[in-house]
């Protein structure tokens, strides 16, 4: 866990050099619409979608790092490297096919 802490701590001074741009991003994210979370969440303060995605990204990154560190401690580095490669390939596929999927071509272009 110290490795993850120092990994993020060392990049913090570089991030702070872009403080005005960060404030603009935070203001833009705060102005976004809030997603509906179902009937049970009525009247409960909900964060905008961008903040939910950011929180999910942080939690998923911490979980992946923890799992990878435990995998490396119990197996060799080749298995860990293979798992990371497959994980990144899967993330690239999800990003290309689901998140940034191009529109379907017109039916006349399909062969």
N, CA, C and O atoms as CSV, one atom per row, in Angstrom:
chain,resi,resn,atom,element,x,y,z
A,1,UNK,N,N,0.822,-1.194,0.000
A,1,UNK,CA,C,0.000,0.000,0.000
A,1,UNK,C,C,0.866,1.258,0.000
A,1,UNK,O,O,0.415,2.316,-0.439
A,2,UNK,N,N,2.099,1.156,0.484
A,2,UNK,CA,C,2.985,2.323,0.441
A,2,UNK,C,C,3.329,2.691,-0.996
A,2,UNK,O,O,3.488,3.867,-1.326
A,3,UNK,N,N,3.443,1.666,-1.852
A,3,UNK,CA,C,3.773,1.931,-3.250
A,3,UNK,C,C,2.671,2.758,-3.910
A,3,UNK,O,O,2.964,3.699,-4.648
A,4,UNK,N,N,1.425,2.421,-3.656
A,4,UNK,CA,C,0.309,3.156,-4.233
A,4,UNK,C,C,0.278,4.574,-3.685
A,4,UNK,O,O,0.016,5.522,-4.425
A,5,UNK,N,N,0.546,4.724,-2.384
A,5,UNK,CA,C,0.560,6.051,-1.769
A,5,UNK,C,C,1.622,6.938,-2.406
A,5,UNK,O,O,1.332,8.067,-2.800
A,6,UNK,N,N,2.844,6.436,-2.509
A,6,UNK,CA,C,3.917,7.243,-3.082
A,6,UNK,C,C,3.739,7.457,-4.581
A,6,UNK,O,O,4.159,8.487,-5.107
A,7,UNK,N,N,3.128,6.509,-5.272
A,7,UNK,CA,C,2.861,6.669,-6.699
A,7,UNK,C,C,1.976,7.897,-6.919
A,7,UNK,O,O,2.210,8.665,-7.853
A,8,UNK,N,N,0.990,8.086,-6.094
A,8,UNK,CA,C,0.092,9.224,-6.247
A,8,UNK,C,C,0.645,10.482,-5.601
A,8,UNK,O,O,0.359,11.584,-6.069
A,9,UNK,N,N,1.425,10.350,-4.545
A,9,UNK,CA,C,1.983,11.508,-3.868
A,9,UNK,C,C,3.029,12.214,-4.727
A,9,UNK,O,O,3.098,13.443,-4.725
A,10,UNK,N,N,3.842,11.456,-5.461
A,10,UNK,CA,C,4.891,12.070,-6.271
A,10,UNK,C,C,4.330,12.844,-7.464
A,10,UNK,O,O,4.974,13.779,-7.940
A,11,UNK,N,N,3.160,12.480,-7.950
A,11,UNK,CA,C,2.560,13.198,-9.066
A,11,UNK,C,C,1.754,14.415,-8.647
A,11,UNK,O,O,1.364,15.213,-9.499
A,12,UNK,N,N,1.496,14.575,-7.359
A,12,UNK,CA,C,0.669,15.675,-6.884
A,12,UNK,C,C,1.243,17.059,-7.174
A,12,UNK,O,O,0.480,17.934,-7.580
A,13,UNK,N,N,2.546,17.315,-6.990
A,13,UNK,CA,C,3.060,18.653,-7.322
A,13,UNK,C,C,2.877,19.019,-8.799
A,13,UNK,O,O,2.605,20.176,-9.116
A,14,UNK,N,N,3.021,18.055,-9.695
A,14,UNK,CA,C,2.791,18.339,-11.109
A,14,UNK,C,C,1.326,18.660,-11.378
A,14,UNK,O,O,1.017,19.498,-12.225
A,15,UNK,N,N,0.428,17.999,-10.663
A,15,UNK,CA,C,-0.991,18.256,-10.824
A,15,UNK,C,C,-1.367,19.644,-10.308
A,15,UNK,O,O,-2.240,20.300,-10.876
A,16,UNK,N,N,-0.721,20.088,-9.247
A,16,UNK,CA,C,-1.038,21.394,-8.674
A,16,UNK,C,C,-0.572,22.551,-9.546
A,16,UNK,O,O,-1.035,23.676,-9.359
A,17,UNK,N,N,0.328,22.310,-10.491
A,17,UNK,CA,C,0.745,23.386,-11.398
A,17,UNK,C,C,-0.367,23.772,-12.358
A,17,UNK,O,O,-0.327,24.845,-12.960
A,18,UNK,N,N,-1.354,22.907,-12.504
A,18,UNK,CA,C,-2.494,23.168,-13.382
A,18,UNK,C,C,-3.750,23.491,-12.579
A,18,UNK,O,O,-4.847,23.081,-12.959
A,19,UNK,N,N,-3.604,24.221,-11.476
A,19,UNK,CA,C,-4.728,24.503,-10.579
A,19,UNK,C,C,-5.885,25.246,-11.261
A,19,UNK,O,O,-7.036,24.875,-11.028
A,20,UNK,N,N,-5.645,26.274,-12.091
A,20,UNK,CA,C,-6.788,26.946,-12.730
A,20,UNK,C,C,-7.590,26.016,-13.642
A,20,UNK,O,O,-8.819,26.082,-13.669
A,21,UNK,N,N,-6.907,25.162,-14.380
A,21,UNK,CA,C,-7.610,24.217,-15.246
A,21,UNK,C,C,-8.399,23.212,-14.416
A,21,UNK,O,O,-9.502,22.825,-14.799
A,22,UNK,N,N,-7.847,22.787,-13.286
A,22,UNK,CA,C,-8.557,21.857,-12.411
A,22,UNK,C,C,-9.813,22.491,-11.827
A,22,UNK,O,O,-10.852,21.839,-11.723
A,23,UNK,N,N,-9.716,23.783,-11.442
A,23,UNK,CA,C,-10.900,24.469,-10.916
A,23,UNK,C,C,-11.989,24.558,-11.978
A,23,UNK,O,O,-13.171,24.403,-11.667
A,24,UNK,N,N,-11.606,24.804,-13.222
A,24,UNK,CA,C,-12.589,24.880,-14.306
A,24,UNK,C,C,-13.263,23.525,-14.529
A,24,UNK,O,O,-14.470,23.463,-14.764
A,25,UNK,N,N,-12.492,22.448,-14.457
A,25,UNK,CA,C,-13.056,21.109,-14.630
A,25,UNK,C,C,-14.009,20.776,-13.490
A,25,UNK,O,O,-15.090,20.234,-13.720
A,26,UNK,N,N,-13.614,21.100,-12.259
A,26,UNK,CA,C,-14.476,20.822,-11.106
A,26,UNK,C,C,-15.775,21.615,-11.223
A,26,UNK,O,O,-16.847,21.085,-10.930
A,27,UNK,N,N,-15.697,22.873,-11.648
A,27,UNK,CA,C,-16.914,23.677,-11.809
A,27,UNK,C,C,-17.814,23.103,-12.903
A,27,UNK,O,O,-19.035,23.073,-12.751
A,28,UNK,N,N,-17.211,22.647,-14.008
A,28,UNK,CA,C,-18.006,22.065,-15.099
A,28,UNK,C,C,-18.655,20.753,-14.663
A,28,UNK,O,O,-19.809,20.490,-15.001
A,29,UNK,N,N,-17.917,19.925,-13.911
A,29,UNK,CA,C,-18.480,18.660,-13.431
A,29,UNK,C,C,-19.589,18.912,-12.412
A,29,UNK,O,O,-20.588,18.194,-12.397
A,30,UNK,N,N,-19.424,19.921,-11.565
A,30,UNK,CA,C,-20.432,20.217,-10.554
A,30,UNK,C,C,-21.723,20.722,-11.188
A,30,UNK,O,O,-22.793,20.584,-10.594
A,31,UNK,N,N,-21.643,21.305,-12.384
A,31,UNK,CA,C,-22.825,21.830,-13.060
A,31,UNK,C,C,-23.573,20.768,-13.862
A,31,UNK,O,O,-24.650,21.049,-14.388
A,32,UNK,N,N,-23.031,19.564,-13.968
A,32,UNK,CA,C,-23.694,18.504,-14.736
A,32,UNK,C,C,-24.974,18.045,-14.043
A,32,UNK,O,O,-25.152,18.224,-12.838
A,33,UNK,N,N,-25.861,17.447,-14.843
A,33,UNK,CA,C,-27.103,16.918,-14.291
A,33,UNK,C,C,-26.820,15.685,-13.442
A,33,UNK,O,O,-25.839,14.971,-13.650
A,34,UNK,N,N,-27.691,15.462,-12.501
A,34,UNK,CA,C,-27.537,14.320,-11.609
A,34,UNK,C,C,-28.341,13.155,-12.129
A,34,UNK,O,O,-29.477,13.342,-12.564
A,35,UNK,N,N,-27.781,11.945,-12.098
A,35,UNK,CA,C,-28.511,10.785,-12.633
A,35,UNK,C,C,-29.581,10.313,-11.655
A,35,UNK,O,O,-29.410,10.439,-10.442
A,36,UNK,N,N,-30.680,9.772,-12.171
A,36,UNK,CA,C,-31.664,9.174,-11.259
A,36,UNK,C,C,-31.131,7.857,-10.708
A,36,UNK,O,O,-30.615,7.029,-11.459
A,37,UNK,N,N,-31.254,7.670,-9.427
A,37,UNK,CA,C,-30.734,6.457,-8.798
A,37,UNK,C,C,-31.836,5.530,-8.318
A,37,UNK,O,O,-31.570,4.611,-7.543
A,38,UNK,N,N,-33.064,5.748,-8.760
A,38,UNK,CA,C,-34.150,4.868,-8.381
A,38,UNK,C,C,-35.072,5.499,-7.365
A,38,UNK,O,O,-34.801,6.585,-6.852
A,39,UNK,N,N,-36.166,4.815,-7.076
A,39,UNK,CA,C,-37.189,5.346,-6.174
A,39,UNK,C,C,-36.697,5.417,-4.730
A,39,UNK,O,O,-37.161,6.266,-3.970
A,40,UNK,N,N,-35.780,4.555,-4.341
A,40,UNK,CA,C,-35.304,4.555,-2.961
A,40,UNK,C,C,-34.423,5.757,-2.652
A,40,UNK,O,O,-34.265,6.121,-1.487
A,41,UNK,N,N,-33.851,6.374,-3.672
A,41,UNK,CA,C,-32.926,7.482,-3.454
A,41,UNK,C,C,-33.614,8.838,-3.563
A,41,UNK,O,O,-32.929,9.852,-3.698
A,42,UNK,N,N,-34.940,8.892,-3.509
A,42,UNK,CA,C,-35.662,10.151,-3.631
A,42,UNK,C,C,-35.336,11.048,-2.443
A,42,UNK,O,O,-35.419,10.627,-1.289
A,43,UNK,N,N,-34.967,12.274,-2.741
A,43,UNK,CA,C,-34.654,13.235,-1.694
A,43,UNK,C,C,-33.247,13.126,-1.146
A,43,UNK,O,O,-32.870,13.904,-0.269
A,44,UNK,N,N,-32.471,12.195,-1.630
A,44,UNK,CA,C,-31.099,12.021,-1.166
A,44,UNK,C,C,-30.169,12.778,-2.104
A,44,UNK,O,O,-30.343,12.728,-3.321
A,45,UNK,N,N,-29.185,13.477,-1.551
A,45,UNK,CA,C,-28.231,14.208,-2.394
A,45,UNK,C,C,-27.437,13.221,-3.221
A,45,UNK,O,O,-26.865,12.270,-2.688
A,46,UNK,N,N,-27.401,13.449,-4.537
A,46,UNK,CA,C,-26.701,12.542,-5.442
A,46,UNK,C,C,-25.617,13.319,-6.177
A,46,UNK,O,O,-25.853,14.445,-6.615
A,47,UNK,N,N,-24.454,12.743,-6.315
A,47,UNK,CA,C,-23.395,13.425,-7.067
A,47,UNK,C,C,-23.651,13.346,-8.563
A,47,UNK,O,O,-24.333,12.428,-9.020
A,48,UNK,N,N,-23.114,14.295,-9.342
A,48,UNK,CA,C,-23.240,14.217,-10.801
A,48,UNK,C,C,-22.550,12.966,-11.347
A,48,UNK,O,O,-21.725,12.353,-10.669
A,49,UNK,N,N,-22.896,12.601,-12.572
A,49,UNK,CA,C,-22.385,11.382,-13.197
A,49,UNK,C,C,-20.857,11.357,-13.250
A,49,UNK,O,O,-20.246,10.318,-13.002
A,50,UNK,N,N,-20.244,12.487,-13.570
A,50,UNK,CA,C,-18.783,12.517,-13.670
A,50,UNK,C,C,-18.124,12.163,-12.337
A,50,UNK,O,O,-17.099,11.483,-12.315
A,51,UNK,N,N,-18.704,12.618,-11.232
A,51,UNK,CA,C,-18.138,12.290,-9.921
A,51,UNK,C,C,-18.335,10.815,-9.595
A,51,UNK,O,O,-17.472,10.198,-8.971
A,52,UNK,N,N,-19.471,10.242,-10.015
A,52,UNK,CA,C,-19.675,8.801,-9.813
A,52,UNK,C,C,-18.654,7.988,-10.601
A,52,UNK,O,O,-18.099,7.015,-10.090
A,53,UNK,N,N,-18.410,8.390,-11.841
A,53,UNK,CA,C,-17.414,7.691,-12.654
A,53,UNK,C,C,-16.013,7.831,-12.068
A,53,UNK,O,O,-15.237,6.876,-12.080
A,54,UNK,N,N,-15.686,9.015,-11.555
A,54,UNK,CA,C,-14.379,9.219,-10.941
A,54,UNK,C,C,-14.220,8.348,-9.698
A,54,UNK,O,O,-13.174,7.731,-9.497
A,55,UNK,N,N,-15.263,8.298,-8.863
A,55,UNK,CA,C,-15.198,7.465,-7.659
A,55,UNK,C,C,-15.065,5.988,-8.027
A,55,UNK,O,O,-14.287,5.261,-7.409
A,56,UNK,N,N,-15.826,5.543,-9.037
A,56,UNK,CA,C,-15.720,4.152,-9.474
A,56,UNK,C,C,-14.325,3.856,-10.009
A,56,UNK,O,O,-13.783,2.783,-9.745
A,57,UNK,N,N,-13.735,4.789,-10.755
A,57,UNK,CA,C,-12.390,4.605,-11.296
A,57,UNK,C,C,-11.364,4.477,-10.175
A,57,UNK,O,O,-10.464,3.641,-10.256
A,58,UNK,N,N,-11.486,5.290,-9.138
A,58,UNK,CA,C,-10.537,5.236,-8.019
A,58,UNK,C,C,-10.660,3.912,-7.281
A,58,UNK,O,O,-9.654,3.283,-6.953
A,59,UNK,N,N,-11.900,3.485,-7.017
A,59,UNK,CA,C,-12.113,2.218,-6.297
A,59,UNK,C,C,-11.632,1.035,-7.137
A,59,UNK,O,O,-10.986,0.126,-6.616
A,60,UNK,N,N,-11.945,1.043,-8.433
A,60,UNK,CA,C,-11.517,-0.058,-9.301
A,60,UNK,C,C,-10.002,-0.105,-9.425
A,60,UNK,O,O,-9.421,-1.191,-9.449
A,61,UNK,N,N,-9.353,1.046,-9.504
A,61,UNK,CA,C,-7.892,1.090,-9.591
A,61,UNK,C,C,-7.258,0.550,-8.307
A,61,UNK,O,O,-6.286,-0.203,-8.364
A,62,UNK,N,N,-7.803,0.931,-7.159
A,62,UNK,CA,C,-7.268,0.433,-5.890
A,62,UNK,C,C,-7.465,-1.078,-5.775
A,62,UNK,O,O,-6.574,-1.789,-5.311
A,63,UNK,N,N,-8.630,-1.563,-6.197
A,63,UNK,CA,C,-8.887,-3.003,-6.130
A,63,UNK,C,C,-7.971,-3.772,-7.078
A,63,UNK,O,O,-7.444,-4.823,-6.712
A,64,UNK,N,N,-7.778,-3.254,-8.303
A,64,UNK,CA,C,-6.904,-3.930,-9.261
A,64,UNK,C,C,-5.461,-3.946,-8.763
A,64,UNK,O,O,-4.762,-4.948,-8.908
A,65,UNK,N,N,-5.019,-2.837,-8.179
A,65,UNK,CA,C,-3.643,-2.779,-7.667
A,65,UNK,C,C,-3.459,-3.751,-6.510
A,65,UNK,O,O,-2.443,-4.441,-6.436
A,66,UNK,N,N,-4.427,-3.810,-5.612
A,66,UNK,CA,C,-4.331,-4.720,-4.477
A,66,UNK,C,C,-4.321,-6.173,-4.935
A,66,UNK,O,O,-3.535,-6.983,-4.444
A,67,UNK,N,N,-5.198,-6.496,-5.879
A,67,UNK,CA,C,-5.237,-7.868,-6.396
A,67,UNK,C,C,-3.941,-8.229,-7.122
A,67,UNK,O,O,-3.436,-9.343,-6.983
A,68,UNK,N,N,-3.410,-7.289,-7.890
A,68,UNK,CA,C,-2.167,-7.559,-8.607
A,68,UNK,C,C,-1.009,-7.765,-7.643
A,68,UNK,O,O,-0.187,-8.657,-7.850
A,69,UNK,N,N,-0.930,-6.953,-6.590
A,69,UNK,CA,C,0.144,-7.120,-5.613
A,69,UNK,C,C,0.037,-8.459,-4.889
A,69,UNK,O,O,1.056,-9.092,-4.616
A,70,UNK,N,N,-1.177,-8.898,-4.574
A,70,UNK,CA,C,-1.311,-10.208,-3.930
A,70,UNK,C,C,-1.007,-11.339,-4.904
A,70,UNK,O,O,-0.489,-12.382,-4.505
A,71,UNK,N,N,-1.331,-11.133,-6.192
A,71,UNK,CA,C,-1.005,-12.141,-7.203
A,71,UNK,C,C,0.498,-12.269,-7.369
A,71,UNK,O,O,1.014,-13.383,-7.464
A,72,UNK,N,N,1.210,-11.150,-7.405
A,72,UNK,CA,C,2.666,-11.179,-7.552
A,72,UNK,C,C,3.308,-11.844,-6.335
A,72,UNK,O,O,4.303,-12.556,-6.468
A,73,UNK,N,N,2.742,-11.612,-5.156
A,73,UNK,CA,C,3.344,-12.221,-3.960
A,73,UNK,C,C,3.118,-13.728,-3.901
A,73,UNK,O,O,3.872,-14.442,-3.240
A,74,UNK,N,N,2.071,-14.223,-4.596
A,74,UNK,CA,C,1.804,-15.660,-4.523
A,74,UNK,C,C,2.262,-16.436,-5.759
A,74,UNK,O,O,2.378,-17.660,-5.701
A,75,UNK,N,N,2.523,-15.754,-6.871
A,75,UNK,CA,C,2.987,-16.432,-8.088
A,75,UNK,C,C,4.211,-15.699,-8.622
A,75,UNK,O,O,4.779,-14.836,-7.952
A,76,UNK,N,N,4.604,-16.061,-9.842
A,76,UNK,CA,C,5.757,-15.376,-10.429
A,76,UNK,C,C,5.297,-14.159,-11.238
A,76,UNK,O,O,4.101,-13.969,-11.460
A,77,UNK,N,N,6.233,-13.358,-11.665
A,77,UNK,CA,C,5.899,-12.115,-12.356
A,77,UNK,C,C,5.352,-12.352,-13.759
A,77,UNK,O,O,4.664,-11.486,-14.300
A,78,UNK,N,N,5.642,-13.507,-14.362
A,78,UNK,CA,C,5.113,-13.805,-15.691
A,78,UNK,C,C,3.595,-13.932,-15.662
A,78,UNK,O,O,2.916,-13.427,-16.556
A,79,UNK,N,N,3.060,-14.598,-14.652
A,79,UNK,CA,C,1.611,-14.734,-14.514
A,79,UNK,C,C,0.982,-13.362,-14.289
A,79,UNK,O,O,-0.059,-13.051,-14.870
A,80,UNK,N,N,1.605,-12.549,-13.455
A,80,UNK,CA,C,1.088,-11.211,-13.190
A,80,UNK,C,C,1.118,-10.358,-14.451
A,80,UNK,O,O,0.178,-9.609,-14.715
A,81,UNK,N,N,2.181,-10.463,-15.226
A,81,UNK,CA,C,2.280,-9.704,-16.471
A,81,UNK,C,C,1.207,-10.141,-17.464
A,81,UNK,O,O,0.618,-9.308,-18.153
A,82,UNK,N,N,0.956,-11.436,-17.538
A,82,UNK,CA,C,-0.102,-11.942,-18.416
A,82,UNK,C,C,-1.471,-11.435,-17.971
A,82,UNK,O,O,-2.284,-11.042,-18.808
A,83,UNK,N,N,-1.732,-11.438,-16.676
A,83,UNK,CA,C,-3.014,-10.957,-16.164
A,83,UNK,C,C,-3.204,-9.469,-16.444
A,83,UNK,O,O,-4.295,-9.047,-16.828
A,84,UNK,N,N,-2.162,-8.676,-16.257
A,84,UNK,CA,C,-2.260,-7.242,-16.531
A,84,UNK,C,C,-2.489,-6.993,-18.016
A,84,UNK,O,O,-3.269,-6.117,-18.387
A,85,UNK,N,N,-1.814,-7.758,-18.866
A,85,UNK,CA,C,-1.998,-7.606,-20.308
A,85,UNK,C,C,-3.428,-7.935,-20.718
A,85,UNK,O,O,-4.031,-7.204,-21.503
A,86,UNK,N,N,-3.974,-9.031,-20.193
A,86,UNK,CA,C,-5.359,-9.392,-20.496
A,86,UNK,C,C,-6.339,-8.369,-19.943
A,86,UNK,O,O,-7.336,-8.054,-20.593
A,87,UNK,N,N,-6.068,-7.846,-18.752
A,87,UNK,CA,C,-6.922,-6.822,-18.148
A,87,UNK,C,C,-6.945,-5.563,-19.012
A,87,UNK,O,O,-8.011,-5.003,-19.269
A,88,UNK,N,N,-5.783,-5.123,-19.454
A,88,UNK,CA,C,-5.722,-3.918,-20.292
A,88,UNK,C,C,-6.353,-4.144,-21.660
A,88,UNK,O,O,-6.997,-3.246,-22.202
A,89,UNK,N,N,-6.174,-5.339,-22.221
A,89,UNK,CA,C,-6.807,-5.652,-23.500
A,89,UNK,C,C,-8.331,-5.640,-23.354
A,89,UNK,O,O,-9.037,-5.107,-24.210
A,90,UNK,N,N,-8.821,-6.219,-22.285
A,90,UNK,CA,C,-10.260,-6.193,-22.032
A,90,UNK,C,C,-10.785,-4.783,-21.836
A,90,UNK,O,O,-11.858,-4.447,-22.337
A,91,UNK,N,N,-10.047,-3.958,-21.117
A,91,UNK,CA,C,-10.455,-2.567,-20.917
A,91,UNK,C,C,-10.469,-1.806,-22.234
A,91,UNK,O,O,-11.343,-0.969,-22.461
A,92,UNK,N,N,-9.502,-2.092,-23.104
A,92,UNK,CA,C,-9.469,-1.443,-24.415
A,92,UNK,C,C,-10.659,-1.871,-25.259
A,92,UNK,O,O,-11.262,-1.044,-25.943
A,93,UNK,N,N,-11.003,-3.151,-25.219
A,93,UNK,CA,C,-12.166,-3.631,-25.960
A,93,UNK,C,C,-13.457,-2.986,-25.456
A,93,UNK,O,O,-14.283,-2.545,-26.255
A,94,UNK,N,N,-13.630,-2.929,-24.146
A,94,UNK,CA,C,-14.831,-2.305,-23.589
A,94,UNK,C,C,-14.896,-0.837,-23.979
A,94,UNK,O,O,-15.963,-0.332,-24.328
A,95,UNK,N,N,-13.769,-0.152,-23.922
A,95,UNK,CA,C,-13.744,1.261,-24.290
A,95,UNK,C,C,-14.082,1.456,-25.764
A,95,UNK,O,O,-14.843,2.360,-26.112
A,96,UNK,N,N,-13.527,0.620,-26.624
A,96,UNK,CA,C,-13.739,0.787,-28.063
A,96,UNK,C,C,-15.131,0.351,-28.500
A,96,UNK,O,O,-15.726,0.972,-29.381
A,97,UNK,N,N,-15.657,-0.712,-27.891
A,97,UNK,CA,C,-16.922,-1.272,-28.365
A,97,UNK,C,C,-18.151,-0.746,-27.623
A,97,UNK,O,O,-19.250,-0.743,-28.177
A,98,UNK,N,N,-17.977,-0.307,-26.393
A,98,UNK,CA,C,-19.133,0.106,-25.603
A,98,UNK,C,C,-19.134,1.606,-25.344
A,98,UNK,O,O,-20.111,2.292,-25.642
A,99,UNK,N,N,-18.048,2.108,-24.793
A,99,UNK,CA,C,-18.027,3.508,-24.366
A,99,UNK,C,C,-17.886,4.452,-25.555
A,99,UNK,O,O,-18.663,5.399,-25.682
A,100,UNK,N,N,-16.920,4.214,-26.416
A,100,UNK,CA,C,-16.684,5.079,-27.573
A,100,UNK,C,C,-17.041,4.364,-28.867
A,100,UNK,O,O,-16.337,4.506,-29.867
A,101,UNK,N,N,-18.102,3.612,-28.861
A,101,UNK,CA,C,-18.474,2.824,-30.035
A,101,UNK,C,C,-18.874,3.742,-31.186
A,101,UNK,O,O,-19.675,4.659,-31.000
A,102,UNK,N,N,-18.324,3.503,-32.370
A,102,UNK,CA,C,-18.720,4.323,-33.521
A,102,UNK,C,C,-20.136,3.956,-33.949
A,102,UNK,O,O,-20.608,2.860,-33.648
A,103,UNK,N,N,-20.814,4.854,-34.644
A,103,UNK,CA,C,-22.168,4.516,-35.099
A,103,UNK,C,C,-22.128,3.396,-36.134
A,103,UNK,O,O,-21.137,3.217,-36.843
A,104,UNK,N,N,-23.204,2.663,-36.203
A,104,UNK,CA,C,-23.302,1.570,-37.176
A,104,UNK,C,C,-23.375,2.157,-38.580
A,104,UNK,O,O,-23.994,3.204,-38.772
A,105,UNK,N,N,-22.758,1.508,-39.569
A,105,UNK,CA,C,-22.828,2.015,-40.940
A,105,UNK,C,C,-24.233,1.830,-41.498
A,105,UNK,O,O,-24.993,0.993,-41.010
A,106,UNK,N,N,-24.582,2.613,-42.521
A,106,UNK,CA,C,-25.903,2.421,-43.144
A,106,UNK,C,C,-26.017,1.026,-43.737
A,106,UNK,O,O,-25.011,0.396,-44.062
A,107,UNK,N,N,-27.251,0.546,-43.877
A,107,UNK,CA,C,-27.469,-0.805,-44.377
A,107,UNK,C,C,-26.950,-0.975,-45.807
A,107,UNK,O,O,-26.578,-2.084,-46.191
A,108,UNK,N,N,-26.918,0.073,-46.583
A,108,UNK,CA,C,-26.439,-0.048,-47.973
A,108,UNK,C,C,-24.951,-0.337,-48.028
A,108,UNK,O,O,-24.476,-0.929,-48.997
A,109,UNK,N,N,-24.205,0.067,-47.011
A,109,UNK,CA,C,-22.764,-0.169,-47.017
A,109,UNK,C,C,-22.412,-1.578,-46.531
A,109,UNK,O,O,-21.303,-2.051,-46.779
A,110,UNK,N,N,-23.333,-2.250,-45.846
A,110,UNK,CA,C,-23.042,-3.578,-45.336
A,110,UNK,C,C,-22.979,-4.576,-46.491
A,110,UNK,O,O,-23.834,-4.570,-47.376
A,111,UNK,N,N,-21.973,-5.417,-46.471
A,111,UNK,CA,C,-21.804,-6.403,-47.547
A,111,UNK,C,C,-22.139,-7.767,-47.008
A,111,UNK,O,O,-22.068,-8.755,-47.738
